[in-house]
Amino acid sequence: MKEITGKLAAFLVRMLGKLPLGIIYPLGTVVGYLLWLTGSRGSKVSVINVRLCYPKLDSVAQSELARQSMIETGKTSLEIVAAWSQPFSTFKKKIVSIEGEHLFLNSIGRGNGLILVSSHLGNFEVLIQYISQFCNPTILYRPNKMAALDKYMLRQRSRYGAILVPTNSTGIAAFGDALRNQGVIAMAADPEPRLERGSFVPFFNVPALTGHYIIDLLRDTNADILGIHIARDPDYRFHVYIDEFPETIHSQDMVAALTAMNQVIETRVRGHPTQYQWGYKRFKRRPNGEKLYT
């Protein structure tokens, strides 16, 4: 039964992803709006996170930002499925600006290895395809429990040369190996780690448990490090942002290094706040043990 369910899910995802973007975006809008109207877990988490990160907004503005975030999340969710099913050319022609691309290309040319740091902003799948034009990046992925769907996702996500490794000790080791072989890795910096593997540093002036792993990799290798994000404009065109980090990211003080990393991510989120996935429990663990989410 589980095998049949997985095959059916893979079929539905494949068919949904083949829909034209002119249908994907309105459909995603409906999905996001329904998630908001039904008081989904994501919408409730979004309200809490927005209140924490934008305390100067009044309650009406906070609620509106959370609502818009859920709608954009709905769009992005279906856009991700489309990115799996449709050729990169569909999205490449919509990339109208790439800020800091020379930083990326120069780093690849130096051959020191490169850590690309992203976050829950925008469509990471389109970003992977953009990066894969120039190299074969190593990416962490969480295997799906349905084997058929996992096989489909893995095949589609790696078709342009990305190397996907699971989120376990094998995958973590592959990241280090890639950098030591002058390769490129890409990962989000904002998933919460285990308490013992992170430190609380500011994100929107809120203490956020932030993982040590990226900084550890940076210290253990001679790799370069850049921030990379992608966002849509109102006309559904894409803008890629590639950023240098402050020099303090190389500090031996872990808190100072992590703070520098979060600063760059925060700047990009502030530029496109509705496209950040506020429905993710970014502040699940608190310094005082308080429970923010129920």
Backbone as JSON, one array per atom type, in Angstrom:
{
  "sequence": "MKEITGKLAAFLVRMLGKLPLGIIYPLGTVVGYLLWLTGSRGSKVSVINVRLCYPKLDSVAQSELARQSMIETGKTSLEIVAAWSQPFSTFKKKIVSIEGEHLFLNSIGRGNGLILVSSHLGNFEVLIQYISQFCNPTILYRPNKMAALDKYMLRQRSRYGAILVPTNSTGIAAFGDALRNQGVIAMAADPEPRLERGSFVPFFNVPALTGHYIIDLLRDTNADILGIHIARDPDYRFHVYIDEFPETIHSQDMVAALTAMNQVIETRVRGHPTQYQWGYKRFKRRPNGEKLYT",
  "N": [[0.83, -1.21, 0.0], [1.92, 1.24, 0.83], [3.85, 1.57, -1.13], [2.28, 1.9, -3.43], [0.97, 4.27, -2.76], [3.15, 6.02, -2.72], [3.93, 5.97, -5.42], [1.66, 7.05, -6.61], [1.69, 9.6, -5.45], [4.09, 10.59, -6.54], [3.37, 10.65, -9.23], [1.25, 12.54, -9.2], [2.61, 14.83, -8.29], [4.4, 15.17, -10.38], [2.65, 15.68, -12.54], [1.32, 17.98, -11.62], [3.46, 19.71, -11.53], [3.93, 20.19, -14.19], [2.15, 22.04, -15.04], [1.48, 25.22, -16.59], [3.28, 28.2, -15.62], [1.62, 30.36, -15.46], [-0.67, 29.29, -14.46], [0.21, 28.0, -12.2], [0.97, 30.06, -10.35], [-1.49, 31.55, -9.7], [-2.89, 29.35, -8.61], [-1.22, 28.64, -6.5], [-1.54, 30.92, -4.98], [-4.17, 30.62, -4.11], [-3.86, 28.3, -2.56], [-2.12, 29.23, -0.52], [-3.73, 31.24, 0.58], [-5.88, 29.78, 1.56], [-4.56, 28.3, 3.52], [-4.06, 30.31, 5.29], [-6.67, 31.24, 5.94], [-7.79, 29.01, 7.15], [-6.47, 28.85, 9.5], [-4.05, 27.42, 9.77], [-1.23, 25.52, 11.07], [1.15, 26.64, 10.12], [0.35, 29.28, 9.55], [-0.25, 30.24, 12.09], [2.25, 30.08, 13.33], [3.61, 31.88, 11.72], [2.42, 34.34, 12.42], [3.32, 34.61, 15.07], [6.13, 34.7, 14.69], [6.42, 36.98, 13.05], [5.5, 38.98, 14.76], [7.5, 38.9, 16.68], [9.77, 39.66, 15.18], [9.15, 42.01, 13.9], [8.47, 44.18, 15.78], [7.78, 46.86, 15.84], [5.76, 47.32, 14.06], [2.23, 47.87, 13.85], [-0.53, 45.85, 15.1], [-2.28, 45.24, 13.01], [-0.73, 45.6, 10.71], [1.25, 43.7, 11.2], [-0.26, 41.34, 11.09], [-1.05, 41.44, 8.43], [1.39, 41.19, 7.08], [2.08, 38.59, 7.86], [-0.03, 37.21, 6.66], [0.38, 37.76, 3.92], [2.83, 36.5, 3.68], [2.1, 33.8, 3.97], [0.6, 33.47, 1.65], [2.57, 33.9, -0.32], [4.2, 31.79, 0.33], [2.58, 29.68, -0.43], [2.59, 30.07, -3.21], [5.32, 29.7, -3.74], [5.66, 27.05, -2.95], [4.26, 25.55, -4.94], [5.64, 26.46, -7.09], [8.14, 25.35, -6.64], [7.58, 22.64, -7.14], [7.07, 22.88, -9.85], [9.61, 23.61, -10.68], [10.94, 21.23, -10.37], [9.79, 19.66, -12.36], [9.81, 21.03, -14.81], [11.94, 22.35, -17.45], [15.05, 24.07, -16.78], [15.28, 26.28, -18.41], [12.77, 27.45, -18.46], [12.7, 28.93, -16.14], [15.11, 30.28, -16.14], [14.93, 32.29, -18.09], [13.44, 34.05, -16.73], [15.05, 35.13, -14.83], [16.17, 38.16, -14.14], [18.04, 39.78, -13.0], [21.28, 39.61, -11.48], [22.86, 40.08, -8.75], [26.1, 40.64, -7.76], [27.25, 38.5, -9.1], [29.82, 38.28, -10.1], [31.37, 37.83, -7.86], [30.82, 35.2, -7.2], [31.64, 33.82, -9.56], [34.34, 34.53, -9.64], [35.25, 33.29, -7.32], [34.87, 30.57, -7.92], [36.72, 30.4, -9.95], [39.11, 30.75, -8.52], [39.34, 28.38, -7.14], [39.37, 27.52, -4.46], [37.49, 26.15, -3.13], [34.09, 26.56, -2.12], [31.66, 27.88, 0.01], [28.3, 28.27, -0.12], [25.84, 30.19, 1.27], [22.53, 30.12, 2.21], [19.0, 30.67, 2.91], [15.66, 30.34, 4.33], [14.41, 31.88, 2.36], [12.73, 32.62, -0.56], [12.93, 30.6, -3.6], [14.67, 27.83, -3.35], [15.15, 25.74, -5.09], [15.19, 26.72, -7.73], [17.4, 28.29, -7.41], [19.4, 26.33, -7.0], [19.48, 25.27, -9.57], [20.37, 27.47, -11.02], [22.98, 27.79, -9.89], [24.08, 25.39, -10.72], [24.72, 25.76, -13.35], [27.34, 26.49, -13.47], [28.9, 24.87, -11.92], [29.14, 21.78, -10.03], [27.29, 21.63, -7.52], [27.29, 20.49, -4.11], [24.61, 19.4, -2.23], [22.59, 19.3, 0.68], [19.92, 17.04, 1.42], [16.7, 16.01, 2.6], [15.65, 12.79, 2.77], [12.61, 11.54, 1.35], [9.91, 9.77, 2.87], [8.34, 8.19, 1.27], [9.22, 5.99, -1.09], [9.03, 6.02, -3.95], [8.33, 8.66, -4.53], [10.51, 9.94, -3.41], [12.56, 8.99, -5.06], [11.85, 10.16, -7.5], [12.02, 12.94, -6.87], [14.72, 13.13, -6.18], [15.98, 12.45, -8.59], [15.07, 14.5, -10.31], [15.97, 16.83, -9.04], [18.69, 16.59, -9.23], [19.34, 16.64, -11.89], [20.72, 18.57, -13.34], [23.28, 18.44, -12.52], [23.76, 18.84, -9.82], [24.84, 17.53, -6.7], [23.28, 15.55, -4.54], [23.12, 14.89, -1.14], [22.3, 12.94, 1.74], [20.78, 14.11, 4.84], [22.54, 13.2, 7.02], [25.23, 11.54, 8.82], [26.8, 10.66, 6.7], [26.2, 12.46, 4.63], [27.04, 14.87, 5.79], [29.79, 14.38, 6.0], [30.35, 14.31, 3.3], [30.11, 16.96, 2.57], [32.38, 18.2, 3.73], [34.35, 16.79, 2.32], [33.84, 17.66, -0.3], [34.57, 20.38, -0.18], [37.29, 20.16, 0.46], [38.15, 19.16, -1.89], [38.08, 21.3, -3.54], [35.5, 21.97, -4.28], [32.01, 23.06, -4.51], [29.62, 23.85, -2.09], [26.24, 24.14, -0.97], [23.93, 25.49, 1.29], [21.22, 26.05, 3.64], [21.29, 28.4, 6.29], [19.6, 28.79, 8.39], [18.07, 26.65, 9.57], [17.2, 25.23, 12.73], [19.65, 23.92, 14.91], [20.69, 21.12, 17.0], [20.69, 21.83, 20.49], [23.26, 21.74, 21.65], [24.86, 22.12, 19.5], [24.83, 24.66, 18.54], [24.63, 28.29, 18.85], [23.08, 31.03, 20.57], [22.33, 33.8, 18.75], [21.77, 37.14, 17.44], [18.9, 37.52, 15.34], [17.03, 39.5, 13.51], [17.1, 40.99, 15.81], [16.29, 39.19, 17.69], [17.14, 36.59, 19.87], [18.43, 33.8, 18.29], [18.78, 30.4, 17.86], [21.54, 29.26, 16.29], [23.29, 27.27, 14.0], [26.59, 25.87, 14.38], [27.86, 24.66, 12.29], [28.47, 25.64, 9.65], [30.38, 27.63, 10.14], [32.31, 26.07, 11.36], [33.1, 24.46, 9.17], [34.16, 26.45, 7.55], [36.39, 27.22, 9.05], [37.83, 24.87, 9.05], [38.64, 24.43, 6.49], [40.07, 25.87, 3.49], [38.21, 27.38, 2.27], [36.21, 29.71, 0.33], [33.5, 31.95, 1.21], [30.15, 32.82, 0.62], [27.06, 34.62, 0.62], [23.88, 33.65, -0.71], [20.88, 34.24, -2.39], [17.5, 34.17, -3.67], [14.75, 35.89, -5.12], [11.36, 36.76, -5.97], [9.92, 39.36, -8.04], [7.04, 41.61, -8.21], [6.14, 41.07, -10.79], [6.72, 38.48, -11.21], [9.33, 37.91, -11.89], [12.71, 36.87, -11.48], [15.25, 37.65, -9.08], [18.58, 37.38, -8.3], [20.75, 37.31, -5.54], [23.99, 37.76, -4.5], [26.23, 37.76, -1.92], [28.96, 39.19, -0.12], [30.37, 38.39, 3.08], [30.7, 40.09, 6.26], [34.01, 40.72, 7.53], [34.21, 39.71, 10.05], [33.1, 37.21, 10.03], [35.1, 35.42, 9.94], [36.07, 35.38, 12.44], [37.54, 34.09, 15.47], [35.88, 33.98, 17.53], [33.0, 32.4, 18.08], [30.36, 33.35, 18.4], [30.54, 35.95, 17.39], [31.19, 35.38, 14.73], [28.9, 33.94, 13.85], [26.98, 35.89, 14.21], [27.71, 37.74, 12.23], [27.11, 36.21, 9.99], [24.31, 35.9, 10.22], [23.54, 38.55, 9.95], [23.81, 39.21, 7.22], [21.95, 37.48, 6.07], [19.61, 38.43, 7.29], [19.46, 41.02, 6.2], [18.81, 40.46, 3.52], [16.35, 39.18, 3.86], [14.83, 41.27, 4.93], [14.62, 42.8, 2.66], [12.79, 41.4, 1.14], [10.4, 40.65, 2.7], [7.9, 39.27, 2.66], [8.41, 36.97, 1.3], [9.89, 35.32, 2.84], [9.91, 32.33, 4.71], [8.02, 32.52, 7.13], [6.48, 30.76, 8.46], [8.05, 28.74, 9.38], [9.44, 27.27, 12.28], [11.47, 29.13, 13.54], [12.39, 30.07, 15.98], [12.25, 28.1, 17.92], [13.68, 26.93, 20.08], [14.5, 28.5, 23.08], [16.58, 30.82, 24.9], [15.88, 30.91, 27.6], [14.33, 28.7, 27.91], [11.67, 29.05, 27.39], [8.43, 28.45, 25.85], [7.46, 29.16, 22.71], [5.86, 28.3, 20.64], [2.93, 26.36, 20.26]],
  "CA": [[0.0, 0.0, 0.0], [2.8, 2.41, 0.91], [4.49, 1.7, -2.43], [1.28, 2.45, -4.34], [0.77, 5.66, -2.36], [4.32, 6.77, -3.17], [3.88, 6.1, -6.88], [0.59, 7.99, -6.9], [2.17, 10.92, -5.06], [5.08, 11.01, -7.54], [2.62, 10.97, -10.45], [0.53, 13.8, -9.01], [3.6, 15.91, -8.23], [4.93, 15.35, -11.75], [1.61, 16.31, -13.36], [1.12, 19.34, -11.11], [4.63, 20.51, -11.91], [3.92, 20.48, -15.62], [1.22, 23.13, -15.33], [2.14, 26.49, -16.91], [3.44, 29.09, -14.48], [0.44, 31.21, -15.41], [-1.66, 28.6, -13.61], [0.89, 27.68, -10.93], [0.96, 31.17, -9.39], [-2.83, 31.73, -9.12], [-3.23, 28.19, -7.79], [-0.45, 28.78, -5.27], [-2.18, 31.99, -4.21], [-5.35, 30.01, -3.47], [-3.36, 27.4, -1.52], [-1.63, 30.04, 0.6], [-4.84, 31.95, 1.2], [-6.63, 28.8, 2.33], [-3.78, 28.0, 4.71], [-4.25, 31.43, 6.21], [-8.06, 31.29, 6.39], [-8.11, 27.86, 8.0], [-5.7, 28.9, 10.74], [-3.09, 26.32, 9.77], [-0.09, 25.66, 11.98], [2.09, 27.59, 9.53], [-0.14, 30.65, 9.69], [-0.11, 30.63, 13.5], [3.69, 30.3, 13.57], [3.97, 33.11, 11.01], [2.0, 35.48, 13.23], [4.24, 34.71, 16.22], [7.45, 35.13, 14.22], [6.36, 38.36, 12.58], [5.39, 39.84, 15.95], [8.83, 38.96, 17.29], [10.79, 40.27, 14.32], [8.72, 43.36, 13.49], [7.69, 44.67, 16.92], [7.35, 48.26, 15.66], [4.54, 47.35, 13.28], [1.02, 47.66, 14.65], [-1.05, 44.48, 14.98], [-2.88, 45.07, 11.69], [0.38, 45.44, 9.75], [1.87, 42.4, 11.48], [-1.15, 40.31, 10.56], [-1.01, 41.51, 6.97], [2.66, 40.62, 6.65], [1.98, 37.14, 8.04], [-0.95, 36.71, 5.64], [1.07, 37.8, 2.63], [3.86, 35.47, 3.7], [1.47, 32.51, 3.7], [0.24, 33.44, 0.22], [3.8, 33.73, -1.07], [4.66, 30.42, 0.58], [1.78, 28.83, -1.31], [3.13, 30.22, -4.57], [6.66, 29.1, -3.81], [5.52, 25.59, -2.84], [3.91, 25.01, -6.24], [6.75, 26.83, -7.98], [9.17, 24.33, -6.4], [7.16, 21.45, -7.88], [7.29, 23.2, -11.26], [11.06, 23.6, -10.93], [11.34, 19.83, -10.49], [9.23, 19.03, -13.56], [10.03, 21.79, -16.02], [13.35, 22.64, -17.7], [15.56, 25.31, -16.18], [15.06, 27.38, -19.35], [11.52, 28.1, -18.07], [12.98, 29.87, -15.06], [16.29, 31.08, -16.47], [14.54, 33.49, -18.82], [12.8, 34.97, -15.79], [16.08, 35.74, -13.98], [16.45, 39.43, -14.81], [19.21, 40.44, -12.41], [22.14, 38.79, -10.62], [23.71, 41.02, -8.02], [27.27, 40.02, -7.18], [27.63, 37.26, -9.78], [31.28, 38.24, -10.27], [31.94, 37.24, -6.64], [30.63, 33.76, -7.36], [32.49, 33.31, -10.64], [35.74, 34.69, -9.24], [35.56, 32.27, -6.32], [35.01, 29.3, -8.64], [38.0, 30.48, -10.66], [40.24, 30.59, -7.58], [39.45, 26.97, -6.83], [39.62, 27.26, -3.04], [36.28, 25.61, -2.53], [33.15, 27.66, -1.87], [30.46, 27.64, 0.8], [27.2, 29.19, -0.44], [24.94, 30.2, 2.43], [21.21, 30.64, 1.89], [18.05, 30.63, 4.02], [14.28, 30.02, 3.92], [13.9, 32.98, 1.54], [12.66, 32.34, -1.99], [12.87, 29.24, -4.15], [16.02, 27.26, -3.36], [15.29, 24.82, -6.23], [15.64, 27.53, -8.88], [18.76, 28.7, -7.07], [20.27, 25.19, -7.29], [19.63, 25.16, -11.02], [21.24, 28.58, -11.43], [24.34, 27.47, -9.47], [24.55, 24.22, -11.46], [25.23, 26.17, -14.66], [28.75, 26.81, -13.37], [29.61, 23.87, -11.12], [28.3, 20.69, -9.54], [27.23, 21.87, -6.08], [26.83, 19.45, -3.2], [23.45, 19.93, -1.51], [21.94, 18.4, 1.62], [18.49, 16.87, 1.24], [16.06, 15.09, 3.55], [14.94, 11.77, 1.99], [11.18, 11.39, 1.57], [9.58, 8.43, 3.37], [7.75, 7.43, 0.17], [10.37, 5.68, -1.94], [8.82, 6.44, -5.34], [8.4, 10.13, -4.57], [11.91, 10.3, -3.13], [13.34, 8.7, -6.27], [11.51, 11.2, -8.49], [12.58, 14.22, -6.42], [16.18, 13.06, -6.25], [16.36, 12.48, -10.0], [14.8, 15.8, -10.9], [16.79, 17.86, -8.4], [20.11, 16.42, -9.56], [19.49, 16.44, -13.34], [21.65, 19.54, -13.93], [24.63, 18.23, -12.0], [23.86, 18.97, -8.36], [25.1, 16.27, -5.99], [22.46, 15.59, -3.34], [23.55, 13.95, -0.11], [21.29, 12.94, 2.81], [21.07, 14.85, 6.07], [23.05, 12.31, 8.07], [26.68, 11.64, 8.94], [27.39, 10.48, 5.37], [26.07, 13.72, 3.91], [27.9, 15.87, 6.43], [31.16, 14.08, 5.59], [30.47, 14.66, 1.88], [30.31, 18.41, 2.5], [33.79, 18.46, 3.99], [35.13, 16.24, 1.21], [33.66, 18.53, -1.46], [35.38, 21.58, -0.01], [38.7, 19.8, 0.39], [38.44, 18.91, -3.3], [37.84, 22.58, -4.21], [34.15, 21.99, -4.81], [31.05, 24.05, -4.03], [28.49, 23.35, -1.33], [25.21, 25.16, -0.72], [23.03, 25.07, 2.36], [20.56, 27.09, 4.4], [21.92, 28.62, 7.59], [18.64, 29.08, 9.44], [17.45, 25.55, 10.33], [17.7, 25.14, 14.09], [20.42, 22.72, 15.22], [20.56, 20.69, 18.39], [21.12, 22.89, 21.4], [24.71, 21.68, 21.88], [25.57, 22.38, 18.24], [24.57, 26.02, 18.1], [24.69, 29.39, 19.82], [22.04, 32.04, 20.38], [22.83, 35.07, 18.22], [20.62, 37.93, 16.98], [18.28, 37.49, 14.03], [15.99, 40.5, 13.72], [17.23, 41.38, 17.22], [15.74, 38.12, 18.53], [18.12, 35.51, 20.0], [18.04, 32.66, 17.47], [19.76, 29.31, 17.91], [22.14, 29.2, 14.95], [24.24, 26.18, 13.98], [28.03, 26.12, 14.25], [28.46, 23.81, 11.26], [29.04, 26.42, 8.53], [31.61, 28.27, 10.62], [33.3, 24.99, 11.54], [33.61, 24.13, 7.84], [34.98, 27.58, 7.11], [37.65, 27.18, 9.8], [38.56, 23.64, 8.77], [39.07, 24.41, 5.09], [40.53, 27.15, 2.97], [37.14, 27.74, 1.35], [35.55, 31.02, 0.33], [32.12, 31.88, 1.68], [29.29, 33.87, 0.09], [25.63, 34.45, 0.79], [23.17, 33.59, -1.99], [19.42, 34.2, -2.25], [16.71, 34.48, -4.86], [13.41, 36.36, -4.77], [10.53, 37.21, -7.1], [9.31, 40.68, -7.96], [5.59, 41.49, -8.45], [5.89, 40.58, -12.14], [7.18, 37.09, -11.23], [10.69, 37.81, -12.41], [13.61, 36.5, -10.4], [16.46, 38.42, -8.81], [19.55, 36.6, -7.52], [21.62, 38.17, -4.73], [25.19, 37.09, -4.0], [26.78, 38.73, -0.96], [30.12, 38.93, 0.74], [30.09, 38.5, 4.51], [31.67, 40.91, 6.99], [35.25, 40.03, 7.88], [34.07, 39.05, 11.35], [32.68, 35.82, 9.88], [36.32, 34.63, 10.14], [36.5, 35.53, 13.82], [37.64, 32.89, 16.29], [34.75, 34.05, 18.45], [31.89, 31.79, 17.34], [29.18, 34.22, 18.43], [30.78, 37.05, 16.45], [31.12, 34.84, 13.36], [27.51, 33.61, 13.54], [26.26, 37.16, 14.1], [28.01, 38.26, 10.9], [26.35, 35.41, 9.02], [22.89, 36.24, 10.33], [23.33, 39.92, 9.49], [23.64, 39.2, 5.78], [20.66, 36.84, 5.8], [18.55, 39.35, 7.72], [19.36, 42.1, 5.22], [18.08, 39.97, 2.35], [14.95, 38.94, 4.26], [14.19, 42.58, 5.05], [14.33, 43.29, 1.32], [11.65, 40.66, 0.59], [9.89, 39.99, 3.91], [6.77, 38.38, 2.45], [8.86, 35.72, 0.69], [10.55, 34.48, 3.84], [8.96, 31.34, 5.25], [7.8, 32.8, 8.54], [5.79, 29.61, 9.04], [9.05, 27.82, 9.94], [9.67, 27.56, 13.7], [12.87, 29.59, 13.64], [12.76, 30.39, 17.37], [11.66, 27.02, 18.73], [14.42, 26.82, 21.34], [14.75, 29.82, 23.63], [17.63, 30.81, 25.92], [15.31, 30.7, 28.95], [13.49, 27.52, 27.91], [10.27, 29.42, 27.13], [7.76, 27.82, 24.72], [6.78, 30.15, 21.88], [4.91, 27.64, 19.75], [2.16, 25.28, 20.9]],
  "C": [[0.86, 1.26, 0.0], [3.48, 2.66, -0.43], [3.54, 2.33, -3.45], [1.05, 3.93, -4.04], [1.93, 6.53, -2.85], [4.31, 7.0, -4.67], [2.8, 7.09, -7.29], [1.02, 9.42, -6.58], [3.18, 11.45, -6.09], [4.39, 11.41, -8.84], [1.92, 12.32, -10.32], [1.48, 14.99, -8.97], [4.13, 16.22, -9.62], [3.91, 16.07, -12.63], [1.36, 17.76, -12.93], [2.25, 20.25, -11.57], [4.67, 20.9, -13.37], [2.96, 21.6, -16.0], [2.0, 24.4, -15.67], [2.24, 27.38, -15.68], [2.27, 30.05, -14.35], [-0.71, 30.6, -14.64], [-1.07, 28.32, -12.23], [0.74, 28.82, -9.92], [-0.44, 31.47, -8.84], [-3.25, 30.58, -8.22], [-2.49, 28.24, -6.46], [-1.02, 29.86, -4.37], [-3.37, 31.44, -3.44], [-4.9, 29.1, -2.32], [-2.91, 28.2, -0.29], [-2.76, 30.75, 1.33], [-5.68, 31.0, 2.05], [-5.89, 28.41, 3.61], [-3.96, 29.09, 5.76], [-5.67, 31.41, 6.8], [-8.4, 30.17, 7.36], [-7.31, 27.83, 9.29], [-4.72, 27.75, 10.86], [-1.96, 26.58, 10.75], [0.89, 26.69, 11.45], [1.64, 29.02, 9.69], [0.0, 31.14, 11.13], [1.35, 30.91, 13.85], [4.13, 31.6, 12.9], [3.61, 34.34, 11.83], [2.94, 35.69, 14.4], [5.59, 35.25, 15.78], [7.46, 36.57, 13.76], [6.26, 39.33, 13.75], [6.75, 39.99, 16.63], [9.79, 39.83, 16.49], [10.43, 41.68, 13.86], [7.87, 43.98, 14.61], [7.17, 46.1, 16.76], [6.13, 48.38, 14.77], [3.34, 47.21, 14.2], [0.44, 46.28, 14.33], [-1.66, 44.22, 13.61], [-1.8, 44.82, 10.65], [1.09, 44.11, 9.95], [1.03, 41.27, 10.89], [-1.11, 40.28, 9.04], [0.28, 40.91, 6.42], [2.63, 39.1, 6.77], [1.07, 36.54, 6.97], [-0.28, 36.67, 4.26], [2.17, 36.75, 2.55], [3.27, 34.1, 3.41], [1.08, 32.38, 2.23], [1.48, 33.21, -0.64], [4.37, 32.33, -0.87], [3.88, 29.43, -0.28], [2.27, 28.89, -2.74], [4.46, 29.49, -4.71], [6.57, 27.57, -3.76], [5.2, 24.96, -4.2], [4.99, 25.33, -7.28], [7.91, 25.84, -7.84], [8.85, 23.07, -7.19], [7.36, 21.67, -9.38], [8.77, 23.16, -11.61], [11.58, 22.18, -11.04], [10.94, 19.26, -11.86], [9.6, 19.73, -14.85], [11.51, 22.11, -16.21], [13.78, 23.97, -17.09], [15.34, 26.51, -17.1], [13.77, 28.14, -19.02], [11.77, 29.2, -17.05], [14.15, 30.8, -15.39], [15.91, 32.37, -17.19], [13.85, 34.51, -17.93], [13.8, 35.58, -14.8], [16.56, 37.0, -14.66], [17.61, 40.2, -14.19], [19.94, 39.48, -11.5], [23.14, 39.74, -9.97], [24.88, 40.27, -7.38], [27.71, 38.73, -7.86], [29.15, 37.14, -9.94], [31.96, 37.63, -9.04], [31.91, 35.73, -6.72], [31.59, 33.2, -8.4], [33.97, 33.44, -10.3], [36.15, 33.63, -8.22], [35.74, 30.91, -6.99], [36.35, 29.27, -9.37], [39.2, 30.29, -9.76], [40.43, 29.14, -7.17], [39.79, 26.65, -5.39], [38.54, 26.44, -2.38], [35.39, 26.78, -2.14], [31.95, 27.17, -1.07], [29.43, 28.7, 0.42], [26.14, 29.06, 0.64], [23.62, 30.84, 2.03], [20.31, 30.56, 3.13], [16.68, 30.23, 3.48], [13.65, 31.21, 3.18], [13.9, 32.54, 0.08], [12.73, 30.86, -2.32], [14.27, 28.66, -4.31], [16.23, 26.34, -4.56], [15.74, 25.55, -7.48], [17.08, 27.98, -8.65], [19.76, 27.58, -7.36], [20.52, 25.08, -8.78], [20.51, 26.28, -11.57], [22.71, 28.24, -11.12], [24.93, 26.37, -10.35], [24.98, 24.54, -12.89], [26.76, 26.27, -14.65], [29.56, 25.75, -12.63], [28.65, 22.75, -10.76], [28.21, 20.79, -8.02], [26.76, 20.64, -5.31], [25.77, 20.06, -2.29], [22.94, 18.88, -0.53], [20.46, 18.25, 1.28], [17.97, 15.85, 2.25], [15.26, 14.07, 2.75], [13.46, 11.7, 2.36], [10.88, 9.95, 1.99], [8.93, 7.56, 2.3], [8.81, 7.22, -0.9], [10.21, 6.2, -3.37], [8.91, 7.96, -5.49], [9.82, 10.6, -4.33], [12.78, 10.09, -4.36], [13.1, 9.77, -7.34], [12.17, 12.53, -8.12], [14.1, 14.23, -6.56], [16.67, 13.16, -7.7], [16.19, 13.87, -10.59], [15.69, 16.9, -10.31], [18.25, 17.77, -8.79], [20.36, 16.4, -11.07], [20.43, 17.43, -14.0], [23.04, 19.47, -13.31], [24.81, 18.41, -10.52], [24.04, 17.59, -7.74], [24.34, 16.35, -4.66], [22.89, 14.5, -2.37], [22.59, 14.06, 1.06], [21.76, 13.68, 4.06], [21.41, 13.87, 7.2], [24.57, 12.42, 8.08], [27.38, 11.48, 7.59], [27.36, 11.77, 4.58], [26.96, 14.8, 4.48], [29.36, 15.65, 6.03], [31.38, 14.48, 4.13], [30.69, 16.16, 1.7], [31.79, 18.75, 2.69], [34.66, 17.97, 2.85], [35.04, 17.14, -0.02], [34.54, 19.77, -1.35], [36.87, 21.28, -0.11], [39.13, 19.46, -1.04], [38.09, 20.12, -4.17], [36.46, 22.66, -4.86], [33.3, 23.08, -4.18], [29.96, 23.33, -3.25], [27.5, 24.48, -1.12], [24.26, 24.64, 0.34], [22.38, 26.28, 3.02], [21.18, 27.18, 5.78], [20.9, 28.75, 8.72], [17.86, 27.9, 10.02], [18.05, 25.46, 11.73], [18.47, 23.84, 14.31], [20.03, 22.18, 16.6], [21.17, 21.76, 19.28], [22.63, 22.92, 21.56], [25.51, 22.0, 20.63], [25.33, 23.79, 17.7], [24.75, 27.03, 19.21], [23.55, 30.36, 19.52], [22.69, 33.35, 19.94], [21.65, 35.82, 17.61], [20.2, 37.61, 15.53], [17.04, 38.35, 14.16], [15.93, 40.9, 15.2], [16.58, 40.38, 18.18], [16.81, 37.04, 18.65], [17.63, 34.26, 19.25], [19.14, 31.6, 17.53], [20.26, 29.05, 16.49], [23.29, 28.19, 14.97], [25.68, 26.6, 13.75], [28.61, 25.53, 12.96], [29.12, 24.6, 10.14], [30.35, 27.06, 8.96], [32.7, 27.23, 10.86], [33.92, 24.59, 10.21], [34.55, 25.21, 7.33], [36.35, 27.54, 7.77], [38.51, 25.97, 9.41], [39.1, 23.55, 7.35], [39.59, 25.78, 4.7], [39.47, 27.74, 2.03], [36.76, 29.21, 1.44], [34.13, 30.84, 0.87], [31.35, 33.08, 1.15], [27.85, 33.57, 0.47], [24.96, 34.4, -0.58], [21.68, 33.42, -1.74], [18.76, 34.5, -3.59], [15.32, 34.92, -4.4], [12.69, 36.79, -6.05], [10.13, 38.67, -6.92], [7.82, 40.53, -8.29], [5.22, 40.97, -9.84], [6.4, 39.15, -12.33], [8.5, 36.91, -11.98], [11.61, 37.57, -11.22], [14.83, 37.43, -10.32], [17.35, 37.58, -7.89], [20.47, 37.58, -6.8], [22.77, 37.35, -4.18], [25.97, 38.11, -3.17], [28.07, 38.25, -0.32], [29.68, 39.08, 2.2], [31.09, 39.48, 5.14], [32.89, 40.08, 7.39], [35.14, 39.27, 9.19], [33.54, 37.62, 11.22], [33.88, 34.88, 10.07], [36.84, 34.72, 11.57], [36.61, 34.18, 14.53], [36.57, 32.86, 17.37], [33.51, 33.55, 17.7], [30.67, 32.69, 17.3], [29.34, 35.37, 17.45], [30.66, 36.58, 15.0], [29.68, 34.55, 12.96], [26.67, 34.88, 13.4], [26.47, 37.79, 12.73], [27.22, 37.51, 9.83], [24.87, 35.79, 9.03], [22.58, 37.64, 9.82], [23.05, 39.97, 7.99], [22.29, 38.58, 5.41], [19.51, 37.8, 6.15], [18.36, 40.48, 6.71], [18.56, 41.67, 4.0], [16.61, 39.69, 2.68], [14.2, 40.26, 4.37], [13.84, 43.16, 3.68], [13.12, 42.63, 0.69], [10.93, 39.92, 1.73], [8.73, 39.03, 3.68], [7.2, 37.04, 1.88], [9.72, 34.87, 1.61], [9.51, 33.55, 4.44], [8.81, 31.54, 6.76], [7.06, 31.66, 9.23], [6.73, 28.56, 9.59], [9.34, 28.23, 11.39], [11.12, 27.93, 13.95], [13.32, 29.77, 15.08], [12.21, 29.35, 18.34], [12.35, 26.88, 20.07], [14.8, 28.21, 21.81], [15.82, 29.73, 24.71], [17.12, 30.49, 27.32], [14.39, 29.49, 29.02], [12.02, 27.79, 27.65], [9.73, 28.72, 25.89], [7.0, 28.9, 23.94], [5.65, 29.53, 21.07], [4.21, 26.5, 20.49], [1.81, 24.22, 19.87]]
}
